[in-house]
């Protein structure tokens, strides 16, 4: 009997946790479902080669995203003091701005050689979107960890759905205009930025007071205190992401974007 009572008490204590998990699962699953449901329509608006260019674009972007804020965003939920977390938040945005600037320079230097290697010369006209995708993705990731700190999980689930709707809506509308791979790439960029505005409004409305206490000294202290995140986490995260993106990159080098497009479509369904 005592065991049963203890179990019930534990379940009651964890009730909030389970509710938060359910909210996140529901939002993420619904967002992914929308992408899969829209796939039959998108495959009639875009050919496999254009999907392949999108897959190559995402592979390149995923590597840059890893260094967007040097993994410092993972530390935002940890400090007990909101002031320390706010300094981390600003630090992440400073780093993200620098990485976006460096991505522009590096792409300008190696763009032609990289796209020639990946047989993705069709991306040359659209590669300028990548820094904007990086900024949008990095911004969302940073704000997402701040919202996790505040346990506003409903907001996270809502933004996941808005991201999916923004991406699919843009891809369908631009696809109907027959603009080639631009619709897929622009939709991906808008999808990554989606939800950031809502989270920014929420943070400015509720956390303006603590953000006003951010100082340059506090930022330097936060960077030093959590320096193990860029020193240790960046390497492991890079290896993990390379293992995920390597098949698409290898197929692009060996077979070209059309085969990568078929691979991406199958991967999307199996991933669901």
C-alpha positions in Angstrom: 0.0 0.0 0.0 2.8 2.4 0.9 4.4 1.7 -2.5 1.2 2.6 -4.3 0.8 5.8 -2.3 4.5 6.7 -3.0 3.9 6.1 -6.7 0.8 8.3 -6.8 2.7 11.1 -5.1 5.5 10.8 -7.6 3.0 11.0 -10.5 1.3 14.0 -9.0 4.7 15.7 -8.7 5.5 14.9 -12.3 2.1 15.9 -13.6 3.4 19.3 -14.8 6.4 17.7 -16.4 4.3 15.2 -18.4 2.0 18.0 -19.5 5.0 20.0 -20.8 6.3 17.0 -22.7 2.9 16.4 -24.2 2.6 20.0 -25.4 6.0 19.8 -27.1 5.3 16.5 -28.7 1.9 17.6 -30.0 3.3 20.8 -31.5 6.3 19.2 -33.1 4.4 16.3 -34.4 1.7 18.5 -35.9 4.3 20.7 -37.6 6.1 17.7 -39.1 2.8 16.2 -40.2 2.0 19.4 -42.2 5.3 19.1 -44.0 4.6 15.5 -45.0 1.0 16.2 -46.0 2.2 19.0 -48.2 4.8 16.8 -49.9 2.5 15.5 -52.7 1.7 19.0 -53.7 5.3 20.3 -53.5 6.5 17.4 -55.7 4.2 18.6 -58.4 5.5 22.2 -58.2 9.2 21.3 -58.0 11.3 18.6 -59.7 13.7 16.3 -57.9 16.7 18.4 -58.9 15.3 21.4 -57.2 14.7 19.4 -54.0 18.3 18.2 -54.3 19.5 21.8 -54.4 17.4 22.4 -51.2 19.1 19.4 -49.6 22.5 20.7 -50.4 21.6 24.2 -49.2 20.4 22.7 -45.9 23.5 20.7 -45.5 25.7 23.7 -45.9 23.5 25.8 -43.6 23.5 23.1 -40.9 27.2 23.3 -40.5 27.1 27.1 -40.1 24.2 26.9 -37.7 26.3 24.8 -35.3 28.7 27.7 -34.9 25.9 30.3 -34.9 26.4 31.1 -31.2 29.2 28.6 -30.4 26.8 26.4 -28.4 26.5 29.1 -25.7 22.7 29.0 -26.2 22.6 25.6 -24.5 23.8 27.2 -21.3 20.9 29.8 -21.1 18.5 27.6 -19.0 21.3 26.7 -16.4 22.1 29.8 -14.3 19.9 30.3 -11.2 20.3 34.1 -11.6 18.3 35.6 -14.4 20.9 38.4 -14.8 23.6 35.8 -15.7 21.2 34.2 -18.2 20.4 37.6 -19.7 24.1 38.3 -20.2 24.4 34.9 -21.9 21.4 35.8 -24.2 23.1 39.0 -25.4 26.4 37.2 -25.7 24.8 34.6 -28.1 23.4 37.4 -30.3 26.7 39.1 -30.5 28.4 35.9 -31.6 25.6 35.1 -34.0 26.0 38.5 -35.7 29.7 37.9 -36.1 29.2 34.4 -37.5 26.6 35.7 -40.0 29.1 38.3 -41.2 31.9 35.7 -41.5 29.5 33.4 -43.4 29.0 36.2 -46.0 32.7 36.6 -46.5 33.5 32.9 -46.7 30.7 32.1 -49.1 31.8 35.0 -51.3 35.4 33.5 -51.4 34.6 29.8 -51.9 31.1 29.9 -53.4 32.0 28.8 -56.9 34.5 26.1 -55.9 32.1 24.6 -53.2 29.1 24.5 -55.5 31.1 23.0 -58.3 32.3 20.3 -56.0 28.7 19.5 -54.9 27.4 19.7 -58.5 25.0 22.4 -57.3 25.7 25.3 -59.6 22.0 26.0 -59.6 22.4 27.4 -56.1 24.8 30.2 -57.2 21.9 32.6 -57.8 20.3 31.9 -54.4 23.2 31.3 -52.0 22.8 34.9 -50.7 19.8 33.6 -48.8 22.1 31.4 -46.6 23.2 34.2 -44.1 19.6 35.2 -43.7 18.6 31.6 -42.9 21.5 31.4 -40.5 20.4 34.6 -38.8 16.8 33.3 -38.6 17.7 29.8 -37.4 20.3 31.2 -34.9 17.8 33.7 -33.5 15.1 31.2 -33.0 17.5 28.7 -31.3 18.7 31.4 -28.8 15.2 32.6 -28.0 13.9 29.0 -27.8 16.4 28.3 -25.0 15.3 31.4 -23.1 11.7 30.4 -23.4 12.6 26.9 -22.2 14.2 28.6 -19.1 10.9 30.3 -18.5 9.0 27.0 -19.1 6.7 28.6 -21.7 6.4 25.4 -23.6 3.0 26.3 -25.2 4.8 29.2 -26.9 7.4 26.8 -28.3 4.8 24.4 -29.6 2.9 27.3 -31.2 6.1 28.6 -33.0 6.9 25.1 -34.3 3.5 25.1 -36.1 3.9 28.7 -37.4 7.4 27.8 -38.7 5.9 24.9 -40.7 3.0 26.9 -42.0 5.3 29.8 -43.1 7.6 27.4 -44.8 4.9 25.4 -46.6 2.9 28.5 -47.5 5.9 30.3 -49.1 7.0 27.2 -51.0 3.5 26.6 -52.5 2.9 30.3 -53.4 6.3 30.8 -55.0 6.1 27.4 -56.6 2.9 28.3 -58.3 4.7 31.3 -59.8 7.3 28.9 -61.4 10.4 30.5 -59.9 12.5 27.4 -59.8 14.2 26.4 -56.5 13.8 29.9 -55.1 10.4 28.9 -53.6 11.9 26.0 -51.7 14.9 28.0 -50.5 12.9 31.1 -49.6 10.3 28.9 -47.8 13.1 27.2 -45.8 14.5 30.7 -44.8 11.1 32.0 -43.8 10.3 28.8 -41.9 13.5 29.1 -39.9 12.7 32.7 -39.0 9.1 31.9 -38.2 8.1 32.3 -34.5 11.1 34.5 -33.7 9.0 37.6 -33.8 6.5 36.1 -31.4 9.2 35.0 -29.0 11.0 38.3 -29.2 7.7 40.2 -28.3 7.2 37.8 -25.4 10.7 38.3 -24.0 10.6 42.1 -24.4 7.3 42.3 -22.7 8.1 40.1 -19.8 11.9 40.4 -19.3 12.8 43.9 -20.3 13.7 44.7 -16.7 16.3 41.9 -16.4 17.7 42.6 -19.9 18.3 46.2 -18.9 20.8 45.0 -16.4 23.1 43.4 -19.0 26.6 44.9 -19.0 29.8 44.3 -21.0 31.5 43.0 -17.8 28.6 40.6 -17.2 28.8 39.4 -20.8 32.6 38.7 -20.4 32.0 36.9 -17.1 29.3 34.7 -18.7 31.5 33.9 -21.6 34.3 32.8 -19.3 32.0 30.9 -16.9 30.4 28.8 -19.6 33.4 28.5 -21.9 33.3 24.7 -21.9 30.2 24.8 -24.1 32.1 26.1 -27.2 35.3 24.3 -26.2 33.7 20.8 -25.7 30.1 20.8 -27.1 31.0 22.4 -30.4 33.2 19.5 -31.5 30.7 16.8 -30.5 27.9 18.7 -32.1 29.9 19.1 -35.3 30.6 15.4 -35.5 27.0 14.6 -34.9 25.8 17.0 -37.6 28.4 15.8 -40.1 27.2 12.2 -39.7 23.6 13.4 -40.4 24.5 15.6 -43.4 27.2 13.4 -44.9 24.9 11.1 -47.0 23.3 14.1 -48.8 26.8 15.7 -49.4 28.3 12.4 -50.6 25.3 11.8 -53.0 25.7 15.3 -54.3 29.4 14.9 -55.0 28.9 11.4 -56.5 25.5 11.6 -58.3 24.3 15.2 -58.5 21.3 17.1 -57.1 18.6 15.0 -58.7 19.5 11.9 -56.7 19.8 14.0 -53.6 16.3 15.2 -54.2 14.9 11.7 -54.2 16.9 10.9 -51.1 15.5 14.0 -49.3 11.9 13.2 -50.1 12.3 9.6 -48.8 14.2 10.8 -45.8 11.4 13.3 -44.9 8.7 10.5 -45.0 10.9 8.0 -43.0 11.8 10.7 -40.6 8.1 11.3 -39.8 
